[in-house]
Amino acid sequence: MSLFFQYLILLGLGVVMGNNYKAPYRQPKYEPKYGPEIPACSKNTTKNWCLEDSEYPAYEVVYELDRHYEAVLALYKNVVADTANSVDTLSKLEQETYLCPSETSYVQPLRAVNTKGKWRVIINKVESYGIKYDQHARIEECEDDAAGKACPLVPTCYESKCLQKSIYHRFLVYDPTDYYFPFAIETFKLPASCACFVGAFKL
């Protein structure tokens, strides 16, 4: 058999094998939708939380709430029924009196910085299967000219100082990087009161 005919036979076999060849199947990789580490709403505030957020992922949050209805509802009930707060800065309540000017408000943050320093999306002002998810926090902050200064109603013969105190508050949050269950309970440090620490008598 001539080399020319051998070449034609090999070429024909290659065409047949090529038509039957299938590339190995590869499972498509899920690419989660990551939000920015520092959200745009943080640029409009000096706080560690946002009360307004034009980029709040309401559609994605509601979709996942519907998808994980029972499990998320159990977490939400846990937050509402058993949110323990701890007081920071002073070790004993007997050391303080409330003699410092402050501003108090009840807020519903849409995003906030957790105790690990990460911005998180907080489940707020959304509804799933008739359940309204609302999470509030009481905020009390020392006025700008009060923190670190002497308590205005304490006689000057006593050492005194206005101190910002904090609590640790638990919120149900949405984590878009977790495809299987994008919800968790995380802890956030929030201002709780402006207390007056009274020290020793001085001449």
N, CA, C and O of each residue as an XYZ file, in Angstrom:
812
protein
N       0.866     -1.195      0.000
C       0.000      0.000      0.000
C       0.893      1.234      0.000
O       1.855      1.330      0.762
N       0.550      2.169     -0.873
C       1.393      3.352     -0.995
C       1.235      4.262      0.215
O       0.265      4.164      0.966
N       2.189      5.131      0.384
C       2.145      6.086      1.500
C       0.949      7.017      1.380
O       0.408      7.484      2.383
N       0.536      7.288      0.130
C      -0.596      8.201     -0.065
C      -1.880      7.601      0.500
O      -2.641      8.287      1.183
N      -2.124      6.293      0.209
C      -3.335      5.643      0.724
C      -3.291      5.485      2.237
O      -4.314      5.619      2.909
N      -2.097      5.197      2.777
C      -1.971      5.119      4.244
C      -2.325      6.459      4.902
O      -2.966      6.502      5.952
N      -1.901      7.529      4.273
C      -2.202      8.873      4.790
C      -3.699      9.129      4.790
O      -4.229      9.697      5.745
N      -4.410      8.705      3.701
C      -5.862      8.900      3.622
C      -6.584      8.102      4.693
O      -7.545      8.591      5.287
N      -6.125      6.857      4.953
C      -6.760      6.026      5.985
C      -6.606      6.661      7.358
O      -7.568      6.735      8.122
N      -5.393      7.122      7.675
C      -5.157      7.756      8.974
C      -5.963      9.045      9.116
O      -6.480      9.339     10.193
N      -6.068      9.803      8.046
C      -6.839     11.041      8.072
C      -8.305     10.743      8.336
O      -8.949     11.456      9.105
N      -8.854      9.680      7.701
C     -10.245      9.299      7.927
C     -10.497      8.875      9.348
O     -11.527      9.227      9.922
N      -9.569      8.115      9.943
C      -9.714      7.709     11.349
C      -9.710      8.921     12.274
O     -10.440      8.962     13.264
N      -8.893      9.891     11.945
C      -8.834     11.102     12.774
C     -10.130     11.873     12.739
O     -10.564     12.416     13.754
N     -10.762     11.924     11.556
C     -12.037     12.640     11.441
C     -13.098     11.951     12.264
O     -13.863     12.611     12.968
N     -13.160     10.590     12.188
C     -14.161      9.840     12.942
C     -13.973     10.023     14.430
O     -14.933     10.273     15.159
N     -12.722      9.896     14.887
C     -12.445     10.075     16.323
C     -12.752     11.495     16.765
O     -13.242     11.720     17.872
N     -12.461     12.451     15.892
C     -12.716     13.846     16.259
C     -14.193     14.126     16.422
O     -14.586     14.901     17.294
N     -15.044     13.485     15.567
C     -16.487     13.698     15.667
C     -17.073     13.084     16.928
O     -18.088     13.558     17.438
N     -16.434     12.023     17.436
C     -16.945     11.337     18.629
C     -16.314     11.840     19.919
O     -16.695     11.400     21.004
N     -15.367     12.745     19.817
C     -14.656     13.210     21.018
C     -15.523     14.180     21.814
O     -16.135     15.088     21.252
N     -15.568     13.973     23.148
C     -16.300     14.865     24.039
C     -15.356     15.367     25.128
O     -14.644     14.588     25.762
N     -15.364     16.650     25.326
C     -14.516     17.224     26.377
C     -15.025     16.786     27.744
O     -16.235     16.648     27.929
N     -14.135     16.566     28.705
C     -14.577     16.167     30.053
C     -15.453     17.243     30.690
O     -15.164     18.433     30.564
N     -16.539     16.823     31.385
C     -17.476     17.771     32.006
C     -16.867     18.379     33.257
O     -16.272     17.677     34.074
N     -17.014     19.659     33.397
C     -16.544     20.361     34.587
C     -17.711     21.091     35.229
O     -18.435     21.830     34.561
N     -17.891     20.883     36.518
C     -18.952     21.545     37.261
C     -18.737     23.051     37.235
O     -17.663     23.513     37.618
N     -19.724     23.836     36.796
C     -19.542     25.296     36.799
C     -19.321     25.814     38.217
O     -20.014     25.411     39.151
N     -18.370     26.691     38.363
C     -18.023     27.229     39.680
C     -18.938     28.395     40.031
O     -19.120     29.319     39.238
N     -19.512     28.338     41.232
C     -20.376     29.429     41.683
C     -19.525     30.613     42.090
O     -18.584     30.473     42.872
N     -19.853     31.764     41.566
C     -19.146     32.991     41.903
C     -20.064     33.886     42.720
O     -20.951     34.528     42.159
N     -19.870     33.942     44.038
C     -20.750     34.775     44.868
C     -20.596     36.252     44.544
O     -19.542     36.703     44.097
N     -21.654     36.980     44.775
C     -21.648     38.419     44.521
C     -21.142     39.137     45.764
O     -21.871     39.305     46.741
N     -19.897     39.551     45.711
C     -19.295     40.212     46.861
C     -19.639     41.703     46.838
O     -19.586     42.354     45.795
N     -19.988     42.218     47.998
C     -20.189     43.646     48.119
C     -18.869     44.318     48.472
O     -17.914     43.634     48.840
N     -18.794     45.625     48.371
C     -17.552     46.312     48.731
C     -17.274     46.176     50.219
O     -18.200     46.155     51.030
N     -15.997     46.085     50.578
C     -15.636     45.961     51.990
C     -16.089     47.194     52.776
O     -16.520     47.086     53.924
N     -15.985     48.353     52.150
C     -16.449     49.596     52.778
C     -17.577     50.142     51.905
O     -17.316     50.600     50.792
N     -18.824     50.106     52.380
C     -19.959     50.522     51.539
C     -19.971     52.016     51.289
O     -19.377     52.799     52.029
N     -20.658     52.384     50.235
C     -20.737     53.799     49.850
C     -21.430     54.635     50.916
O     -21.111     55.812     51.082
N     -22.381     54.038     51.642
C     -23.114     54.815     52.650
C     -22.213     55.311     53.769
O     -22.551     56.284     54.444
N     -21.069     54.660     53.981
C     -20.169     55.068     55.060
C     -19.514     56.417     54.787
O     -19.005     57.070     55.699
N     -19.533     56.829     53.510
C     -18.935     58.115     53.161
C     -19.781     59.296     53.632
O     -19.294     60.424     53.704
N     -21.052     59.033     53.952
C     -21.963     60.107     54.343
C     -22.161     60.195     55.854
O     -23.041     60.919     56.320
N     -21.354     59.466     56.621
C     -21.526     59.479     58.063
C     -20.184     59.258     58.749
O     -19.273     58.662     58.176
N     -20.075     59.742     59.974
C     -18.882     59.490     60.790
C     -19.128     58.331     61.751
O     -18.251     57.978     62.540
N     -20.312     57.742     61.687
C     -20.676     56.638     62.581
C     -20.197     55.305     62.008
O     -19.767     55.210     60.858
N     -20.291     54.286     62.855
C     -19.975     52.928     62.418
C     -21.218     52.196     61.944
O     -21.256     50.965     61.949
N     -22.222     52.934     61.540
C     -23.440     52.334     61.019
C     -24.087     53.298     60.017
O     -23.826     54.500     60.033
N     -24.926     52.746     59.156
C     -25.652     53.537     58.163
C     -27.150     53.364     58.394
O     -27.651     52.243     58.476
N     -27.852     54.479     58.495
C     -29.310     54.454     58.613
C     -29.985     54.573     57.254
O     -31.163     54.242     57.113
N     -29.255     55.039     56.267
C     -29.734     55.121     54.884
C     -28.696     54.481     53.981
O     -27.493     54.644     54.184
N     -29.170     53.756     52.988
C     -28.247     53.034     52.118
C     -28.890     52.842     50.746
O     -29.775     52.003     50.580
N     -28.443     53.614     49.777
C     -29.005     53.534     48.423
C     -28.627     52.223     47.724
O     -29.236     51.860     46.718
N     -27.630     51.517     48.252
C     -27.190     50.260     47.644
C     -27.599     49.048     48.486
O     -27.051     47.959     48.314
N     -28.543     49.231     49.378
C     -28.977     48.111     50.207
C     -29.566     47.012     49.322
O     -30.448     47.289     48.509
N     -29.091     45.756     49.466
C     -29.521     44.681     48.562
C     -30.864     44.079     48.956
O     -30.947     42.892     49.272
N     -31.898     44.881     48.937
C     -33.216     44.439     49.417
C     -33.738     43.247     48.617
O     -34.279     42.304     49.194
N     -33.581     43.280     47.297
C     -34.092     42.175     46.468
C     -33.397     40.858     46.823
O     -34.055     39.834     47.006
N     -32.067     40.892     46.918
C     -31.313     39.683     47.241
C     -31.653     39.175     48.643
O     -31.759     37.968     48.861
N     -31.824     40.101     49.593
C     -32.139     39.716     50.968
C     -33.492     39.010     51.029
O     -33.614     37.949     51.640
N     -34.504     39.596     50.399
C     -35.843     39.002     50.416
C     -35.840     37.652     49.706
O     -36.490     36.712     50.163
N     -35.123     37.549     48.603
C     -35.043     36.275     47.873
C     -34.482     35.178     48.774
O     -35.018     34.071     48.813
N     -33.408     35.480     49.496
C     -32.795     34.484     50.373
C     -33.652     34.217     51.613
O     -33.669     33.096     52.120
N     -34.359     35.231     52.101
C     -35.282     35.018     53.217
C     -36.378     34.032     52.822
O     -36.731     33.140     53.593
N     -36.906     34.199     51.630
C     -37.939     33.276     51.145
C     -37.372     31.862     50.990
O     -38.048     30.877     51.288
N     -36.144     31.774     50.530
C     -35.534     30.469     50.257
C     -35.204     29.701     51.541
O     -35.229     28.470     51.564
N     -34.894     30.450     52.613
C     -34.500     29.817     53.882
C     -35.463     30.231     54.994
O     -35.041     30.519     56.114
N     -36.732     30.258     54.685
C     -37.736     30.840     55.580
C     -37.653     30.322     57.010
O     -37.498     31.124     57.931
N     -37.749     29.028     57.229
C     -37.835     28.476     58.580
C     -36.539     28.667     59.364
O     -36.576     29.025     60.542
N     -35.414     28.434     58.731
C     -34.128     28.555     59.426
C     -33.839     29.999     59.822
O     -33.347     30.257     60.921
N     -34.144     30.940     58.932
C     -33.896     32.347     59.237
C     -34.848     32.842     60.318
O     -34.450     33.611     61.194
N     -36.087     32.410     60.261
C     -37.060     32.823     61.270
C     -36.625     32.362     62.653
O     -36.827     33.082     63.631
N     -36.034     31.182     62.754
C     -35.529     30.692     64.035
C     -34.404     31.588     64.552
O     -34.347     31.884     65.745
N     -33.520     32.015     63.673
C     -32.450     32.934     64.072
C     -33.016     34.274     64.526
O     -32.594     34.835     65.537
N     -33.976     34.771     63.762
C     -34.576     36.069     64.084
C     -35.254     36.046     65.454
O     -35.120     36.995     66.226
N     -35.976     34.975     65.758
C     -36.621     34.843     67.060
C     -35.591     34.776     68.176
O     -35.824     35.282     69.274
N     -34.451     34.152     67.896
C     -33.385     34.073     68.889
C     -32.821     35.453     69.197
O     -32.543     35.771     70.353
N     -32.654     36.270     68.163
C     -32.134     37.626     68.365
C     -33.117     38.463     69.177
O     -32.727     39.179     70.099
N     -34.401     38.361     68.822
C     -35.418     39.175     69.496
C     -35.587     38.750     70.953
O     -35.742     39.598     71.832
N     -35.557     37.445     71.213
C     -35.864     36.941     72.546
C     -34.662     36.889     73.478
O     -34.832     36.921     74.697
N     -33.448     36.811     72.931
C     -32.294     36.557     73.785
C     -31.084     37.350     73.329
O     -30.059     36.766     72.975
N     -31.184     38.666     73.332
C     -30.060     39.522     72.992
C     -29.488     40.103     74.276
O     -30.051     41.029     74.860
N     -28.375     39.552     74.702
C     -27.743     39.997     75.951
C     -26.742     41.101     75.638
O     -25.939     40.979     74.713
N     -26.797     42.180     76.415
C     -25.869     43.291     76.251
C     -24.920     43.341     77.440
O     -25.318     43.059     78.570
N     -23.676     43.697     77.188
C     -22.715     43.860     78.270
C     -22.202     45.285     78.265
O     -22.071     45.897     77.204
N     -21.914     45.816     79.432
C     -21.494     47.208     79.569
C     -19.985     47.297     79.494
O     -19.273     46.484     80.083
N     -19.505     48.286     78.767
C     -18.069     48.458     78.582
C     -17.601     49.722     79.297
O     -18.428     50.528     79.722
N     -16.317     49.904     79.434
C     -15.603     51.045     79.975
C     -15.469     50.970     81.498
O     -14.352     50.829     81.996
N     -16.561     51.059     82.249
C     -16.478     51.003     83.705
C     -16.823     49.608     84.203
O     -17.639     48.912     83.598
N     -16.204     49.199     85.305
C     -16.389     47.838     85.799
C     -17.549     47.719     86.765
O     -18.104     46.631     86.920
N     -17.939     48.822     87.430
C     -19.019     48.773     88.414
C     -19.997     49.914     88.182
O     -19.597     51.062     87.991
N     -21.280     49.586     88.201
C     -22.293     50.622     88.004
C     -22.282     51.630     89.134
O     -22.704     52.769     88.935
N     -21.804     51.243     90.336
C     -21.793     52.153     91.470
C     -20.819     53.314     91.271
O     -20.875     54.307     91.996
N     -19.934     53.189     90.291
C     -18.930     54.213     90.062
C     -19.468     55.401     89.270
O     -18.758     56.392     89.103
N     -20.703     55.327     88.778
C     -21.149     56.338     87.849
C     -22.478     56.974     88.244
O     -23.302     56.382     88.941
N     -22.645     58.186     87.775
C     -23.935     58.869     87.838
C     -24.157     59.497     86.473
O     -23.198     59.782     85.754
N     -25.431     59.717     86.108
C     -25.742     60.209     84.769
C     -25.914     61.722     84.806
O     -27.030     62.234     84.891
N     -24.800     62.418     84.741
C     -24.792     63.867     84.862
C     -24.165     64.542     83.645
O     -23.741     65.695     83.727
N     -24.103     63.849     82.541
C     -23.456     64.388     81.347
C     -24.462     64.562     80.217
O     -25.349     63.726     80.045
N     -24.336     65.629     79.451
C     -25.257     65.862     78.329
C     -25.042     64.829     77.223
O     -23.910     64.503     76.867
N     -26.155     64.322     76.689
C     -26.059     63.293     75.657
C     -27.246     63.396     74.721
O     -28.206     64.119     74.986
N     -27.164     62.658     73.618
C     -28.249     62.565     72.645
C     -28.651     61.103     72.517
O     -27.803     60.230     72.331
N     -29.958     60.840     72.618
C     -30.471     59.476     72.571
C     -31.391     59.306     71.371
O     -32.179     60.193     71.042
N     -31.278     58.153     70.725
C     -32.153     57.848     69.600
C     -32.320     56.340     69.476
O     -31.494     55.563     69.955
N     -33.410     55.945     68.820
C     -33.668     54.541     68.531
C     -33.531     54.365     67.022
O     -34.247     55.000     66.247
N     -32.618     53.511     66.619
C     -32.243     53.431     65.208
C     -32.485     52.033     64.645
O     -32.570     51.048     65.379
N     -32.593     51.982     63.313
C     -32.665     50.728     62.569
C     -31.541     50.735     61.532
O     -31.764     51.125     60.386
N     -30.370     50.320     61.910
C     -29.241     50.364     60.961
C     -29.423     49.370     59.817
O     -29.910     48.256     60.006
N     -29.020     49.807     58.630
C     -29.045     48.938     57.454
C     -27.696     48.270     57.225
O     -27.617     47.172     56.673
N     -26.656     48.936     57.650
C     -25.306     48.359     57.660
C     -24.598     48.842     58.916
O     -24.915     49.904     59.452
N     -23.633     48.048     59.381
C     -22.860     48.440     60.555
C     -21.563     47.657     60.591
O     -21.421     46.631     59.926
N     -20.614     48.155     61.379
C     -19.323     47.498     61.549
C     -19.413     46.559     62.750
O     -19.757     46.990     63.851
N     -19.104     45.274     62.543
C     -19.181     44.324     63.651
C     -17.939     44.409     64.529
O     -17.041     45.209     64.267
N     -17.889     43.585     65.571
C     -16.780     43.652     66.523
C     -15.461     43.179     65.925
O     -14.410     43.333     66.548
N     -15.504     42.604     64.722
C     -14.280     42.205     64.029
C     -13.831     43.255     63.022
O     -12.880     43.044     62.270
N     -14.531     44.393     63.016
C     -14.140     45.479     62.125
C     -14.632     45.350     60.702
O     -14.131     46.041     59.815
N     -15.612     44.475     60.457
C     -16.131     44.260     59.114
C     -17.524     44.871     58.961
O     -18.375     44.739     59.840
N     -17.739     45.540     57.830
C     -19.072     46.059     57.527
C     -19.990     44.893     57.179
O     -19.608     43.987     56.438
N     -21.203     44.925     57.722
C     -22.173     43.874     57.476
C     -23.521     44.464     57.067
O     -23.890     45.559     57.493
N     -24.250     43.719     56.233
C     -25.622     44.089     55.861
C     -26.556     43.554     56.946
O     -26.596     42.349     57.192
N     -27.299     44.438     57.587
C     -28.216     44.043     58.657
C     -29.617     43.882     58.081
O     -30.081     44.716     57.303
N     -30.282     42.804     58.471
C     -31.630     42.536     57.974
C     -32.593     43.515     58.635
O     -32.868     43.413     59.831
N     -33.099     44.455     57.861
C     -33.973     45.490     58.408
C     -34.910     46.022     57.330
O     -34.538     46.166     56.165
N     -36.134     46.309     57.755
C     -37.133     46.949     56.891
C     -37.447     46.112     55.650
O     -37.677     46.656     54.570
N     -37.455     44.786     55.812
C     -37.823     43.887     54.718
C     -38.877     42.914     55.222
O     -39.062     42.762     56.429
N     -39.571     42.251     54.290
C     -40.655     41.352     54.656
C     -40.584     40.070     53.823
O     -40.296     40.106     52.627
N     -40.850     38.941     54.476
C     -40.855     37.649     53.804
C     -41.981     36.799     54.368
O     -42.028     36.543     55.571
N     -42.889     36.359     53.503
C     -44.029     35.532     53.892
C     -44.803     36.139     55.071
O     -45.179     35.438     56.010
N     -45.025     37.433     55.002
C     -45.813     38.112     56.023
C     -45.064     38.460     57.288
O     -45.635     39.085     58.182
N     -43.795     38.074     57.393
C     -42.978     38.393     58.565
C     -42.161     39.642     58.257
O     -41.387     39.669     57.300
N     -42.341     40.681     59.080
C     -41.561     41.904     58.921
C     -40.306     41.821     59.788
O     -40.375     41.641     61.003
N     -39.185     41.954     59.139
C     -37.909     41.875     59.840
C     -37.444     43.288     60.192
O     -36.978     44.036     59.333
N     -37.580     43.632     61.468
C     -37.174     44.940     61.975
C     -36.274     44.731     63.192
O     -36.619     43.992     64.113
N     -35.130     45.387     63.180
C     -34.195     45.295     64.296
C     -33.821     46.703     64.744
O     -33.314     47.505     63.959
N     -34.077     46.989     66.014
C     -33.832     48.317     66.563
C     -32.674     48.281     67.561
O     -32.300     47.227     68.076
N     -32.130     49.449     67.811
C     -31.109     49.596     68.852
C     -31.245     50.982     69.473
O     -31.513     51.969     68.787
N     -31.057     51.025     70.761
C     -31.055     52.314     71.462
C     -29.630     52.848     71.470
O     -28.698     52.171     71.902
N     -29.479     54.082     70.980
C     -28.167     54.728     70.896
C     -28.152     55.958     71.801
O     -29.035     56.811     71.707
N     -27.167     56.047     72.662
C     -26.979     57.259     73.468
C     -25.522     57.673     73.376
O     -24.625     56.917     73.748
N     -25.295     58.878     72.880
C     -23.935     59.362     72.662
C     -23.689     60.649     73.437
O     -24.568     61.503     73.546
N     -22.481     60.773     73.973
C     -22.089     62.035     74.608
C     -22.091     63.150     73.564
O     -21.693     62.936     72.419
N     -22.532     64.316     73.957
C     -22.440     65.448     73.049
C     -20.981     65.753     72.760
O     -20.102     65.419     73.555
N     -20.723     66.385     71.625
C     -19.355     66.593     71.164
C     -18.484     67.315     72.179
O     -17.296     67.018     72.305
N     -19.067     68.258     72.903
C     -18.268     69.045     73.853
C     -18.285     68.459     75.258
O     -17.859     69.124     76.203
N     -18.773     67.218     75.418
C     -18.878     66.629     76.751
C     -17.899     65.479     76.982
O     -17.331     65.370     78.069
N     -17.697     64.642     76.008
C     -16.874     63.447     76.189
C     -15.446     63.802     76.588
O     -14.782     64.607     75.934
N     -14.990     63.188     77.669
C     -13.625     63.398     78.146
C     -13.439     64.619     79.014
O     -12.343     64.854     79.523
N     -14.491     65.406     79.195
C     -14.384     66.626     80.002
C     -15.092     66.449     81.345
O     -15.804     65.468     81.561
N     -14.888     67.399     82.228
C     -15.469     67.314     83.568
C     -16.992     67.340     83.490
O     -17.576     67.999     82.630
N     -17.620     66.607     84.407
C     -19.084     66.593     84.454
C     -19.585     67.973     84.882
O     -19.129     68.494     85.900
N     -20.500     68.573     84.143
C     -20.893     69.967     84.394
C     -21.604     70.192     85.726
O     -21.567     71.309     86.243
N     -22.246     69.185     86.299
C     -23.002     69.370     87.535
C     -22.264     68.904     88.785
O     -22.817     68.938     89.884
N     -21.033     68.474     88.623
C     -20.246     68.003     89.764
C     -19.335     69.129     90.244
O     -18.676     69.768     89.425
N     -19.282     69.386     91.543
C     -18.398     70.444     92.070
C     -16.953     70.214     91.641
O     -16.500     69.075     91.528
N     -16.247     71.297     91.408
C     -14.877     71.212     90.911
C     -13.903     70.642     91.933
O     -12.769     70.311     91.588
N     -14.331     70.524     93.182
C     -13.455     69.932     94.191
C     -13.362     68.411     94.052
O     -12.605     67.765     94.776
N     -14.126     67.846     93.131
C     -14.057     66.413     92.842
C     -13.535     66.202     91.416
O     -13.876     66.936     90.488
N     -12.717     65.198     91.283
C     -12.306     64.797     89.937
C     -13.500     64.136     89.247
O     -14.153     63.269     89.828
N     -13.777     64.537     88.034
C     -14.902     63.943     87.309
C     -14.615     63.959     85.815
O     -13.813     64.754     85.324
N     -15.279     63.074     85.118
C     -15.088     62.989     83.669
C     -16.311     62.330     83.038
O     -16.844     61.351     83.560
N     -16.744     62.881     81.910
C     -17.818     62.261     81.131
C     -17.232     61.181     80.238
O     -16.282     61.424     79.492
N     -17.801     59.994     80.318
C     -17.284     58.856     79.578
C     -18.361     58.252     78.685
O     -19.503     58.065     79.104
N     -17.978     57.951     77.452
C     -18.878     57.257     76.543
C     -18.848     55.769     76.847
O     -17.789     55.144     76.795
N     -19.997     55.202     77.163
C     -20.102     53.774     77.425
C     -20.743     53.066     76.234
O     -21.470     53.675     75.449
N     -20.464     51.790     76.117
C     -20.958     51.019     74.966
C     -21.612     49.725     75.417
O     -21.393     49.249     76.532
N     -22.422     49.166     74.524
C     -22.996     47.840     74.716
C     -22.639     46.981     73.514
O     -22.253     47.489     72.462
N     -22.772     45.681     73.686
C     -22.592     44.754     72.580
C     -23.966     44.232     72.191
O     -24.640     43.548     72.962
N     -24.356     44.576     70.976
C     -25.708     44.277     70.496
C     -25.635     43.228     69.394
O     -24.742     43.279     68.548
N     -26.565     42.281     69.398
C     -26.608     41.224     68.386
C     -27.613     41.573     67.295
O     -28.734     41.998     67.575
N     -27.188     41.385     66.038
C     -28.057     41.609     64.892
C     -28.019     40.393     63.975
O     -27.006     39.704     63.859
N     -29.155     40.153     63.328
C     -29.211     39.173     62.243
C     -28.686     39.845     60.984
O     -29.179     40.905     60.598
N     -27.692     39.242     60.338
C     -27.054     39.869     59.183
C     -27.145     38.966     57.958
O     -27.382     37.762     58.056
N     -26.946     39.596     56.796
C     -26.939     38.901     55.502
C     -25.517     38.901     54.965
O     -24.875     39.948     54.884
N     -25.027     37.715     54.596
C     -23.670     37.572     54.073
C     -23.740     37.009     52.656
O     -23.938     35.805     52.494
N     -23.584     37.841     51.626
C     -23.729     37.374     50.236
C     -22.634     36.407     49.803
O     -22.766     35.769     48.758
N     -21.558     36.282     50.573
C     -20.468     35.379     50.199
C     -20.763     33.928     50.571
O     -20.052     33.021     50.139
N     -21.805     33.705     51.369
C     -22.161     32.341     51.765
C     -23.349     31.885     50.921
O     -24.482     32.296     51.170
N     -23.095     31.046     49.935
C     -24.136     30.639     48.994
C     -25.163     29.723     49.651
O     -26.349     29.796     49.327
N     -24.727     28.867     50.564
C     -25.608     27.836     51.097
C     -26.553     28.370     52.174
O     -27.722     27.984     52.204
N     -26.077     29.241     53.051
C     -26.940     29.847     54.067
C     -26.370     31.219     54.431
O     -25.550     31.331     55.342
N     -26.804     32.259     53.719
C     -26.179     33.580     53.845
C     -26.684     34.423     55.017
O     -26.841     35.637     54.885
N     -26.936     33.789     56.150
C     -27.427     34.526     57.320
C     -26.658     34.095     58.565
O     -26.219     32.950     58.673
N     -26.501     35.025     59.501
C     -25.805     34.720     60.749
C     -26.179     35.768     61.788
O     -26.704     36.831     61.456
N     -25.905     35.458     63.037
C     -26.052     36.428     64.119
C     -24.655     36.913     64.490
O     -23.783     36.110     64.825
N     -24.445     38.215     64.430
C     -23.136     38.777     64.749
C     -23.275     39.883     65.792
O     -24.370     40.387     66.042
N     -22.153     40.248     66.392
C     -22.138     41.195     67.500
C     -21.575     42.538     67.047
O     -20.612     42.600     66.282
N     -22.198     43.618     67.538
C     -21.812     44.978     67.167
C     -21.690     45.830     68.431
O     -22.511     45.725     69.342
N     -20.675     46.661     68.473
C     -20.468     47.556     69.609
C     -21.114     48.905     69.308
O     -20.769     49.566     68.329
N     -22.053     49.304     70.162
C     -22.804     50.544     69.948
C     -22.745     51.419     71.192
O     -22.680     50.905     72.309
N     -22.768     52.740     71.009
C     -22.769     53.644     72.166
C     -24.069     53.518     72.951
O     -25.157     53.542     72.376
N     -23.945     53.383     74.281
C     -25.120     53.109     75.110
C     -25.472     54.239     76.056
O     -26.653     54.453     76.329
N     -24.484     54.977     76.571
C     -24.785     56.049     77.520
C     -23.574     56.955     77.680
O     -22.448     56.585     77.348
N     -23.831     58.139     78.193
C     -22.762     59.088     78.523
C     -22.758     59.233     80.041
O     -23.572     59.965     80.604
N     -21.852     58.542     80.690
C     -21.848     58.455     82.150
C     -20.801     59.394     82.746
O     -19.813     59.750     82.104
N     -21.053     59.778     83.990
C     -20.140     60.642     84.731
C     -19.375     59.809     85.760
O     -19.974     59.238     86.672
N     -18.080     59.742     85.613
C     -17.241     59.059     86.599
C     -16.743     60.090     87.601
O     -16.117     61.083     87.227
N     -17.022     59.851     88.855
C     -16.627     60.771     89.915
C     -15.496     60.136     90.706
O     -15.628     59.023     91.215
N     -14.390     60.848     90.804
C     -13.212     60.333     91.503
C     -13.047     60.938     92.895
O     -14.020     61.248     93.582
N     -11.789     61.092     93.284
C     -11.471     61.525     94.655
C     -11.697     63.020     94.839
O     -11.701     63.804     93.890
N     -11.885     63.378     96.110
C     -11.990     64.798     96.503
C     -10.616     65.417     96.442
O      -9.631     64.799     96.846
N     -10.540     66.651     95.934
C      -9.255     67.334     95.848
C      -9.407     68.752     96.366
O     -10.468     69.361     96.231
N      -8.344     69.274     96.958
C      -8.361     70.632     97.475
C      -7.902     71.628     96.429
O      -7.855     72.828     96.698
